[in-house]
Amino acid sequence: MMMTWARRGLLALAATLGAAAPLAAEVRALDILGREVVLEAPASRIVLGEGRHMAVLGLMHEDPVSKVVGWRLDKALDPPTLSAYRAKFPQIDAIKPVGSGNRDLSVEAVIALDPDLLVLSLMDAKDPGMEQARTQVEAAGIPVVYVDFFSHPQQNSLPSLKILGALTGGEAKADEFAAFYTERLERITSRLADPALKRPDVFFHVHAAPTNCCATVGQGVFHDFITTAGGNNIGNTAVGGVLGNVSLEFLIGADPDIYVATGGAHMGPRGGLVLGSGIKPGEAELSFDALLTAPGFSALTAIEEGRAAGVWHLFNDSPVHIALIEYLAKLFHPEVFADIDPDATLREIETRFSPVSVFGTWWVRAND
């Protein structure tokens, strides 16, 4: 009898412990297109449709590299950022390429890696070839999630960050960054709420060089940043779509209140504005001076009166763009935002959220 009761007690204890033990639960999230994505567990073998989204995973995970088995190289990490990741995470070189061209993805390479998640962008969703690739990948039993940090950054960056957080076990850090971002964004929008506040006319010269003027933005991406920061994007009425070209004569005739150029290391061979990771301040300043003193540009009132700036172009595909919005708000409305320090915002992002530190020059002002 004692043995019977003892056995019953052990069985009851085992049942209790079994009930208390956490069960493997499905992970669910609606992606940026409203598609439900279901995983058996948080993703640990990820293929990135854009390699530079490694830095987005880095906002949520101390070791994002350990979660990525493949990536597409067309939208890769810029070389200095890749070097910083490689120095801390040498295993990054084991990540396999799954395509190199724009909107090019090797379905065979993806399937061979046996991932538990493929991350694609909203730009991919608009491409027929990528739609076919997505169908084939899902038919192989691999879940696909769509995110967007580029097409509509203000609308989609935080939802996309939280989607990736939910699917990769990074919810807490994603929520922490979202709160950080939202606090700074609301500080800007609340101060710009006065309808009487004049919004300056702004010309955004993207991939800026002294010749072949001038590529600018019409909708989305940088247009959203300009508007949120309290400016009026004159390119919005001058070009159709996201990106277009206007003549130097148009720019001189428009004579905007503020001139902003974007650049990066990729502009060096074209004699354009060099900014961003790995760029020293002196190099950025020399390239910006060459741009501002070029024929035609020097005639702009904004340049004559020191209301011109250059910013890193690759702020356009990361939630870190909140620092750029702060910078633009301060440029457009210096009295309203005298207390805001976008450099401090970048430093805080680096110390609180990023697993690596990357040296660079992110903006430059005329007459600085």
C-alpha positions, 0 to 999 in steps of 0.5 A: 500500500505504501508503495502504491501511494508513493508511486501515486505521489511521484506520478502526481509530482511528475504531472505537476512539473510537466504542466509547469514546464514551458512548452515550445510555443509557436511564434506569430507576427503579422508582417508589413503586408499584413501576412501572418508569419508563423514559426515553431520557435524564434528564428535562429537561422535567418536569411537576409534579403538585404545584408545591411539589415544585419545592423537592424538585427544588431539593435535587438541582439548582442550577437546578430551574426550568430542568427544569420546564415545567408544574405543578399549582397546587393544591399550589403553592409558598407565596408567600414561597418562590415569591418567593425562587425568582422572584428567583433564577430569573425564568423560573419565571413561564414554567412553565405551569399544568396544573390548579388543583383538588385532584386535577385535571389537564388532560391536554390541557395536559400533552400540549401541553407535550411533557414527558419526565416527569410526576410524580404523588403517591401521593394521585393514585394513589388517585383514579379521575379521576387514574388515568384522566388517567394512562392518557391521558398514558401513551397519548400516550407520556409517562412517569409516575412516582409519588412520596410525601413526604406519605402515609407520609413516613418510609417513602417520602421518601428512596426518592422523592427517589432516584427523582427523582434517578435520573430527572433526573440528580440521583443524587449530590445525592440520595444526599448528602441521603439520607446527611445525613437518615439520619445525623440520623434514626439519632441519634434512633432509637438514643437512643430504643431503650431500652424503659424510656424513657417516651413522653409523651402528645402531642396534635397540633392541626393548623391550630390556631385558638382556635375549632372545636376540634380537628382532629388526626391519626390515622395517617400524616404527623404521626403518624409524626413523633410516634412517631419522635420518641419520643411517643405520639400520642393522636389515633391512637386518637381519630380514624379515618384520617389526619385527624379532629376531637375536641371541646375537652372531649375534649382537656381530659379527655385532658390530654396531657403535651405539646400541639403546634399546627400553623399557617401563613400560611393560618391568619391570616384564621381567627385561628389560629396563623401560622408558616412562610415569611415570618412574623416571630417576633413575629407567630408568638408573638402568635398562639400566645399568643392560642391558648394563652390561649383558653378551655379551652386555658389549662386544659391542664397542658401549657400551664400548665407550658410543655410546648406548642409550635407548628410549621409545618404545611408540614413535612408534604410535604418531606424537610426534615421531618427538622428537625421530627423533631429539634425534636419529639424535643427537645421530648418528651425535652429531657434526651436531646436537649439537644445537638441543634439543629434550627435548625442542621439547617435552616441546613445544609439551606439552605446545602448543598442549597437553591438559595434562602434563605427567611426565616421562623419555623418553630416557637415555644415556650410561655414562650420 
